[in-house]
């Protein structure tokens, strides 16, 4: 669930999410 939302189990954004947020 977390990974599908772009967050890991600790509520930290995954690298892909950080890249998307940085490029968005």
N, CA, C, O and CB atoms as a CASP TS submission, in Angstrom:
PFRMAT TS
TARGET T0000
AUTHOR 0000-0000-0000
METHOD Language model
MODEL 1
PARENT N/A
ATOM      1  N   UNK     1       0.847  -1.200   0.000  1.00  0.00           N
ATOM      2  CA  UNK     1       0.000   0.000   0.000  1.00  0.00           C
ATOM      3  C   UNK     1       0.882   1.250   0.000  1.00  0.00           C
ATOM      4  O   UNK     1       0.702   2.150  -0.821  1.00  0.00           O
ATOM      5  CB  UNK     1      -0.958   0.006   1.233  1.00  0.00           C
ATOM      6  N   UNK     2       1.827   1.291   0.923  1.00  0.00           N
ATOM      7  CA  UNK     2       2.672   2.480   1.032  1.00  0.00           C
ATOM      8  C   UNK     2       3.473   2.695  -0.249  1.00  0.00           C
ATOM      9  O   UNK     2       3.552   3.808  -0.770  1.00  0.00           O
ATOM     10  CB  UNK     2       3.620   2.359   2.235  1.00  0.00           C
ATOM     11  N   UNK     3       4.066   1.608  -0.746  1.00  0.00           N
ATOM     12  CA  UNK     3       4.904   1.733  -1.935  1.00  0.00           C
ATOM     13  C   UNK     3       4.068   2.160  -3.135  1.00  0.00           C
ATOM     14  O   UNK     3       4.541   2.914  -3.985  1.00  0.00           O
ATOM     15  CB  UNK     3       5.623   0.407  -2.230  1.00  0.00           C
ATOM     16  N   UNK     4       2.818   1.678  -3.208  1.00  0.00           N
ATOM     17  CA  UNK     4       1.961   2.061  -4.330  1.00  0.00           C
ATOM     18  C   UNK     4       1.673   3.557  -4.274  1.00  0.00           C
ATOM     19  O   UNK     4       1.489   4.204  -5.305  1.00  0.00           O
ATOM     20  CB  UNK     4       0.640   1.254  -4.316  1.00  0.00           C
ATOM     21  N   UNK     5       1.637   4.096  -3.062  1.00  0.00           N
ATOM     22  CA  UNK     5       1.356   5.519  -2.886  1.00  0.00           C
ATOM     23  C   UNK     5       2.641   6.336  -2.976  1.00  0.00           C
ATOM     24  O   UNK     5       2.599   7.566  -2.940  1.00  0.00           O
ATOM     25  CB  UNK     5       0.661   5.768  -1.538  1.00  0.00           C
ATOM     26  N   UNK     6       3.770   5.665  -3.093  1.00  0.00           N
ATOM     27  CA  UNK     6       5.037   6.374  -3.206  1.00  0.00           C
ATOM     28  C   UNK     6       5.694   6.635  -1.861  1.00  0.00           C
ATOM     29  O   UNK     6       6.623   7.437  -1.765  1.00  0.00           O
ATOM     30  CB  UNK     6       4.829   7.672  -3.919  1.00  0.00           C
ATOM     31  N   UNK     7       5.203   5.943  -0.797  1.00  0.00           N
ATOM     32  CA  UNK     7       5.783   6.132   0.536  1.00  0.00           C
ATOM     33  C   UNK     7       6.134   4.766   1.110  1.00  0.00           C
ATOM     34  O   UNK     7       5.437   3.780   0.866  1.00  0.00           O
ATOM     35  CB  UNK     7       4.797   6.900   1.483  1.00  0.00           C
ATOM     36  N   UNK     8       7.230   4.717   1.880  1.00  0.00           N
ATOM     37  CA  UNK     8       7.589   3.423   2.463  1.00  0.00           C
ATOM     38  C   UNK     8       6.873   3.234   3.794  1.00  0.00           C
ATOM     39  O   UNK     8       6.098   4.097   4.207  1.00  0.00           O
ATOM     40  CB  UNK     8       9.120   3.313   2.654  1.00  0.00           C
ATOM     41  N   UNK     9       7.120   2.125   4.464  1.00  0.00           N
ATOM     42  CA  UNK     9       6.370   1.750   5.661  1.00  0.00           C
ATOM     43  C   UNK     9       6.540   2.763   6.786  1.00  0.00           C
ATOM     44  O   UNK     9       5.703   2.833   7.686  1.00  0.00           O
ATOM     45  CB  UNK     9       6.806   0.378   6.140  1.00  0.00           C
ATOM     46  N   UNK    10       7.616   3.552   6.745  1.00  0.00           N
ATOM     47  CA  UNK    10       7.848   4.534   7.813  1.00  0.00           C
ATOM     48  C   UNK    10       7.284   5.901   7.451  1.00  0.00           C
ATOM     49  O   UNK    10       7.472   6.873   8.181  1.00  0.00           O
ATOM     50  CB  UNK    10       9.343   4.654   8.109  1.00  0.00           C
ATOM     51  N   UNK    11       6.592   5.967   6.317  1.00  0.00           N
ATOM     52  CA  UNK    11       5.994   7.234   5.910  1.00  0.00           C
ATOM     53  C   UNK    11       6.984   8.151   5.220  1.00  0.00           C
ATOM     54  O   UNK    11       6.744   9.352   5.094  1.00  0.00           O
ATOM     55  CB  UNK    11       5.412   7.933   7.103  1.00  0.00           C
ATOM     56  N   UNK    12       8.106   7.584   4.769  1.00  0.00           N
ATOM     57  CA  UNK    12       9.125   8.385   4.078  1.00  0.00           C
ATOM     58  C   UNK    12       8.944   8.240   2.572  1.00  0.00           C
ATOM     59  O   UNK    12       8.788   7.121   2.081  1.00  0.00           O
ATOM     60  CB  UNK    12      10.562   7.951   4.502  1.00  0.00           C
ATOM     61  N   UNK    13       8.960   9.333   1.834  1.00  0.00           N
ATOM     62  CA  UNK    13       8.797   9.255   0.388  1.00  0.00           C
ATOM     63  C   UNK    13       9.903   8.416  -0.236  1.00  0.00           C
ATOM     64  O   UNK    13      11.068   8.525   0.145  1.00  0.00           O
ATOM     65  CB  UNK    13       8.785  10.655  -0.227  1.00  0.00           C
ATOM     66  N   UNK    14       9.529   7.582  -1.193  1.00  0.00           N
ATOM     67  CA  UNK    14      10.542   6.791  -1.891  1.00  0.00           C
ATOM     68  C   UNK    14      11.329   7.697  -2.831  1.00  0.00           C
ATOM     69  O   UNK    14      10.916   8.823  -3.107  1.00  0.00           O
ATOM     70  CB  UNK    14       9.891   5.618  -2.677  1.00  0.00           C
ATOM     71  N   UNK    15      12.458   7.202  -3.318  1.00  0.00           N
ATOM     72  CA  UNK    15      13.284   8.026  -4.205  1.00  0.00           C
ATOM     73  C   UNK    15      12.502   8.435  -5.439  1.00  0.00           C
ATOM     74  O   UNK    15      12.654   9.553  -5.930  1.00  0.00           O
ATOM     75  CB  UNK    15      14.557   7.274  -4.614  1.00  0.00           C
ATOM     76  N   UNK    16      11.670   7.541  -5.941  1.00  0.00           N
ATOM     77  CA  UNK    16      10.884   7.869  -7.136  1.00  0.00           C
ATOM     78  C   UNK    16       9.946   9.034  -6.842  1.00  0.00           C
ATOM     79  O   UNK    16       9.772   9.932  -7.667  1.00  0.00           O
ATOM     80  CB  UNK    16      10.076   6.638  -7.620  1.00  0.00           C
ATOM     81  N   UNK    17       9.344   9.005  -5.651  1.00  0.00           N
ATOM     82  CA  UNK    17       8.424  10.079  -5.284  1.00  0.00           C
ATOM     83  C   UNK    17       9.174  11.394  -5.142  1.00  0.00           C
ATOM     84  O   UNK    17       8.700  12.434  -5.598  1.00  0.00           O
ATOM     85  CB  UNK    17       7.689   9.742  -3.977  1.00  0.00           C
ATOM     86  N   UNK    18      10.345  11.352  -4.512  1.00  0.00           N
ATOM     87  CA  UNK    18      11.134  12.571  -4.349  1.00  0.00           C
ATOM     88  C   UNK    18      11.494  13.142  -5.709  1.00  0.00           C
ATOM     89  O   UNK    18      11.461  14.357  -5.904  1.00  0.00           O
ATOM     90  CB  UNK    18      12.406  12.295  -3.528  1.00  0.00           C
ATOM     91  N   UNK    19      11.838  12.274  -6.646  1.00  0.00           N
ATOM     92  CA  UNK    19      12.189  12.746  -7.981  1.00  0.00           C
ATOM     93  C   UNK    19      10.969  13.370  -8.651  1.00  0.00           C
ATOM     94  O   UNK    19      11.068  14.413  -9.297  1.00  0.00           O
ATOM     95  CB  UNK    19      12.747  11.591  -8.840  1.00  0.00           C
ATOM     96  N   UNK    20       9.826  12.725  -8.492  1.00  0.00           N
ATOM     97  CA  UNK    20       8.602  13.255  -9.115  1.00  0.00           C
ATOM     98  C   UNK    20       8.256  14.610  -8.514  1.00  0.00           C
ATOM     99  O   UNK    20       7.892  15.540  -9.233  1.00  0.00           O
ATOM    100  CB  UNK    20       7.417  12.269  -8.936  1.00  0.00           C
ATOM    101  N   UNK    21       8.370  14.718  -7.185  1.00  0.00           N
ATOM    102  CA  UNK    21       8.046  15.981  -6.528  1.00  0.00           C
ATOM    103  C   UNK    21       9.023  17.070  -6.962  1.00  0.00           C
ATOM    104  O   UNK    21       8.643  18.227  -7.137  1.00  0.00           O
ATOM    105  CB  UNK    21       8.070  15.818  -4.997  1.00  0.00           C
ATOM    106  N   UNK    22      10.287  16.682  -7.134  1.00  0.00           N
ATOM    107  CA  UNK    22      11.300  17.655  -7.525  1.00  0.00           C
ATOM    108  C   UNK    22      11.122  18.102  -8.970  1.00  0.00           C
ATOM    109  O   UNK    22      11.423  19.245  -9.314  1.00  0.00           O
ATOM    110  CB  UNK    22      12.689  17.070  -7.331  1.00  0.00           C
ATOM    111  N   UNK    23      10.629  17.194  -9.820  1.00  0.00           N
ATOM    112  CA  UNK    23      10.472  17.526 -11.232  1.00  0.00           C
ATOM    113  C   UNK    23       9.096  18.094 -11.521  1.00  0.00           C
ATOM    114  O   UNK    23       8.888  18.726 -12.556  1.00  0.00           O
ATOM    115  CB  UNK    23      10.717  16.301 -12.093  1.00  0.00           C
ATOM    116  N   UNK    24       8.153  17.872 -10.614  1.00  0.00           N
ATOM    117  CA  UNK    24       6.784  18.305 -10.872  1.00  0.00           C
ATOM    118  C   UNK    24       6.669  19.824 -10.750  1.00  0.00           C
ATOM    119  O   UNK    24       5.585  20.378 -10.934  1.00  0.00           O
ATOM    120  CB  UNK    24       5.808  17.614  -9.901  1.00  0.00           C
TER
END
